[in-house]
Amino acid sequence: MRRLTFIAGLAVGYVLGTRAGRERYEQLKKSASRISQNPAVRNAAETAALSGREYAGKAYHSMSDKVPGSVADRVRSLRSRNNGEDDWGTTNT
């Protein structure tokens, strides 16, 4: 595992550190862009996203029956305590 991490680090260093690597990076970036614009790839990605949403919805409904109280109700009650504001990312000093 360590050897694989070391080799991956060398590859990243090469790509980012050399002019030839930078040119290769630009080629890879351009080909990835072309692939992502392909209608077949876009349709497959949309299908996967819709399937994921469907399964997430099914999981939510099956778990909401088993967990006492709704998570959304708990979040709303916490927000109402703070007048709709949250303090995520702040520190108490």
C-alpha positions in Angstrom: 0.0 0.0 0.0 2.8 2.4 0.8 4.5 1.6 -2.5 1.4 2.5 -4.4 1.0 5.8 -2.5 4.6 6.6 -3.3 4.2 5.8 -6.9 1.1 7.9 -7.1 2.9 10.8 -5.5 5.7 10.5 -8.0 3.2 10.5 -10.9 1.4 13.6 -9.5 4.8 15.4 -9.0 5.7 14.6 -12.6 2.5 15.9 -14.0 2.5 19.1 -12.0 6.2 19.7 -12.1 7.3 19.3 -15.6 6.4 21.1 -18.8 5.7 17.8 -20.6 3.6 16.8 -17.6 1.7 20.1 -17.8 1.0 19.5 -21.5 -0.1 16.0 -20.8 -2.4 17.3 -18.0 -4.0 19.8 -20.5 -4.5 16.9 -23.0 -6.2 14.8 -20.3 -8.3 17.8 -19.2 -9.4 18.4 -22.8 -10.3 14.8 -23.4 -12.2 14.6 -20.1 -14.2 17.6 -21.2 -15.0 16.0 -24.5 -16.1 12.8 -22.8 -18.3 14.7 -20.4 -20.0 16.5 -23.3 -20.8 13.2 -25.0 -24.6 12.7 -25.0 -24.4 9.0 -24.1 -22.2 9.8 -21.1 -24.5 12.7 -20.0 -27.5 10.4 -20.2 -25.8 7.7 -18.2 -24.9 10.3 -15.5 -28.4 11.6 -15.4 -29.8 8.1 -15.1 -27.4 7.4 -12.2 -28.3 10.6 -10.5 -32.0 9.8 -10.7 -31.5 6.3 -9.5 -29.5 7.6 -6.6 -32.3 10.1 -5.7 -34.8 7.3 -5.9 -32.9 5.0 -3.6 -32.2 7.8 -1.2 -35.9 8.6 -1.0 -36.7 4.9 -0.4 -34.0 4.8 2.3 -35.4 7.9 3.9 -38.9 6.6 4.0 -37.9 3.2 5.4 -35.7 4.7 8.1 -38.2 7.5 9.1 -40.6 4.7 10.1 -38.0 3.1 12.4 -36.5 6.2 14.0 -38.7 7.9 16.6 -39.5 11.4 15.5 -38.5 13.0 12.2 -35.0 14.4 11.7 -36.5 17.3 9.9 -38.7 18.1 12.9 -35.6 18.1 15.1 -33.7 20.4 12.8 -36.7 22.8 12.6 -36.9 22.9 16.4 -33.2 23.6 16.7 -33.5 26.4 14.1 -36.5 27.9 15.9 -34.5 28.1 19.1 -31.8 30.2 17.3 -34.4 32.4 15.4 -33.6 30.7 12.1 -29.9 31.3 12.4 -27.3 28.7 12.8 -23.8 28.9 14.2 -22.0 26.3 12.0 -18.3 27.1 11.6 -18.2 29.6 14.4 -16.3 29.3 17.6 -17.3 30.2 21.1 -14.8 32.5 22.6 
